[in-house]
């Protein structure tokens, strides 16, 4: 007996998870994120989080020392939060 999901089972689980989570997704302005990445010498991945936090006007909670240093006032560590 194998313990793997078949394609149909995996698709059902994926669709159920997507339907639960889709209401909590946010659109990111990728042009802004790329600009942030280039201007601050950070990855596009990290820049997406910075862009999202800025667009929502909230601090980004992170333990990434590079982001904490480059985005002072816009980021916070878990300890400081």
NORGILIN-V272289 format. One record per backbone hydrogen bond with DSSP energy under -1.0 kcal/mol. NH is the residue of the N-H (numbers start at 1). CO is the residue of the C=O. E is the energy in kcal/mol with one decimal. If there is no record, write none. Layout:
BEGIN
nh=NH co=CO e=E
nh=NH co=CO e=E
END
This chain:
BEGIN
nh=10 co=6 e=-2.5
nh=11 co=7 e=-2.7
nh=12 co=8 e=-2.1
nh=13 co=9 e=-2.2
nh=14 co=10 e=-2.7
nh=15 co=11 e=-2.6
nh=16 co=12 e=-2.3
nh=17 co=13 e=-2.5
nh=18 co=14 e=-2.8
nh=19 co=15 e=-2.4
nh=20 co=16 e=-1.6
nh=21 co=17 e=-2.4
nh=22 co=18 e=-2.6
nh=24 co=21 e=-2.1
nh=25 co=22 e=-1.3
nh=30 co=28 e=-1.2
nh=33 co=29 e=-2.1
nh=34 co=30 e=-2.7
nh=35 co=31 e=-2.1
nh=36 co=32 e=-2.7
nh=37 co=33 e=-2.5
nh=38 co=34 e=-2.6
nh=39 co=35 e=-2.7
nh=40 co=36 e=-1.7
nh=42 co=37 e=-1.6
nh=47 co=43 e=-2.4
nh=48 co=44 e=-1.6
nh=50 co=46 e=-1.9
nh=51 co=47 e=-3.0
nh=52 co=48 e=-2.4
nh=53 co=49 e=-2.4
nh=54 co=50 e=-2.3
nh=55 co=51 e=-2.6
nh=56 co=52 e=-1.9
nh=58 co=53 e=-2.7
nh=60 co=74 e=-2.4
nh=62 co=76 e=-2.5
nh=68 co=64 e=-2.5
nh=69 co=65 e=-2.2
nh=70 co=66 e=-2.5
nh=71 co=67 e=-2.1
nh=74 co=71 e=-2.0
nh=75 co=71 e=-1.0
nh=76 co=60 e=-2.4
nh=81 co=77 e=-1.7
END
